[in-house]
């Protein structure tokens, strides 16, 4: 992987150093984990916003509830895993 230079504020750089020292991991590993955690956070925020929008539309929300009811029936179909 090629080296890439990223600018950090002094505060972020100091925090990154402390986290790396505390965890015993490299700064790269700490950054990788932080970026992945932020990616997941953004994904969940977007999913929550989409779900909120769905609930605001009564027609679509009723369709969602009806579909859930259909899926719930599959749990009682007698098929053993």
C-alpha positions in Angstrom: 0.0 0.0 0.0 1.4 3.4 -0.9 2.1 5.9 1.8 -0.4 8.7 2.0 0.1 11.9 3.9 -2.8 13.2 6.0 -2.9 16.5 7.9 -4.0 16.3 11.5 -4.6 19.0 14.0 -2.2 19.1 16.9 -4.9 17.9 19.2 -5.8 15.0 17.0 -2.2 14.0 16.6 -1.6 14.1 20.3 -4.7 12.0 20.9 -3.6 9.5 18.3 -0.2 9.2 19.9 -1.8 8.6 23.4 -4.2 6.1 22.0 -1.5 4.2 20.3 0.7 4.2 23.4 -2.2 3.1 25.6 -3.4 0.4 23.4 0.0 -0.9 22.3 -1.1 -0.7 18.7 0.4 1.3 15.9 -1.0 4.7 15.0 -2.1 3.2 11.6 -4.1 0.5 13.4 -5.7 3.1 15.7 -6.6 5.2 12.7 -8.0 2.2 10.8 -10.2 1.3 13.8 -11.4 4.9 14.2 -12.3 5.2 10.6 -14.2 1.9 10.6 -16.1 2.9 13.7 -17.0 6.2 12.1 -18.1 4.5 8.9 -20.4 2.3 11.0 -21.7 5.3 12.9 -22.5 7.1 9.6 -24.2 4.0 8.2 -26.4 3.6 11.3 -27.3 7.3 11.3 -28.3 7.1 7.7 -30.3 3.9 8.3 -32.1 5.6 11.3 -32.9 8.6 9.1 -34.3 6.4 6.4 -36.3 4.4 8.9 -37.6 7.7 10.4 -38.7 8.8 7.0 -40.5 5.5 6.4 -42.4 5.9 9.7 -43.5 9.4 8.6 -45.2 8.0 5.5 -48.3 6.2 6.9 -49.0 4.3 3.7 -45.5 2.9 3.4 -45.3 2.3 7.2 -48.5 0.2 7.0 -46.9 -1.8 4.1 -43.8 -2.4 6.2 -45.9 -3.6 9.1 -47.9 -5.9 6.8 -44.7 -7.4 5.4 -43.3 -7.9 8.9 -46.5 -9.8 9.7 -45.9 -12.1 6.7 -42.4 -12.7 7.8 -43.5 -13.5 11.3 -45.7 -16.3 9.9 -42.6 -18.1 8.6 -41.5 -18.7 12.1 -44.5 -20.9 12.7 -44.2 -22.9 9.5 -43.0 -26.1 11.3 -39.6 -26.2 9.6 -36.9 -27.2 12.0 -33.5 -25.7 11.5 
